[in-house]
Amino acid sequence: MLNKLIEILISAVILIPFFGVLNKVRFHNIKQSVLYFVFAVYLSAVYLFVGMPTLQFIRFELSLTLLPFLPMIADMKNTVLNIFLFVPLGIMLPFLWKRYNRLTDTLIFGFGMSVSIEVLQILTYRATDVNDIIANTLGVVFGYLIFCGTSQVVPSVSKLARNKNEVYVIILAVFIVMFFIQPYLATFLYKIM
């Protein structure tokens, strides 16, 4: 767990200049850029915890679990962790972008992200599992409901959302950092420690 936290910290440090540049050329709002940076650090953590491929480590290994629900019940700990991992996504999407104020849009995004992760896990040592998609999507729904409840109590929360949908710019920045840069920097730091 400590290694994962160190790797998330490394990712955050790498992302700082990325978001400095993105603020200058695209976002033009330091508050929004800080919120986007927090979102990017969250995505980096997801990237690390789910075992996404990196340039340093790609291995094709097809391991599929297509039987829904029974494995979720058999491995409840993994199911709960997958749900909790995606709750922040369900909260952050409508918090940051007006487009995700509707459950349908947030649900579709979360489902698409989960499917993307599971497909990319074919290039790693991890199994591609339909139950992870179900649990992740459920986590997005719970997160969205938490956001809705919070915005009812504190209406100013939903006023921070922007019309511009810049989520894909952030995902691309995180992918570049996590696929090309972070693994090499983490390996270098582990060698000198």
Secondary structure by P-SEA (a helix, b strand, c coil): caaaaaaaaaaaaaaaaaaaaaaacccccaaaaaaaaaaaaaaaaaaaaaccccccbbbbbbbbbccccaaaaacaaaaaaaaaaaaaaaaaaaacccccccaaaaaaaaaaaaaaaaaacccccccccaaaaaaaaaaaaaaaaaaaaaaaaccccccccccccaaaaaaaaaaaaacccaaaaaaaaaaac
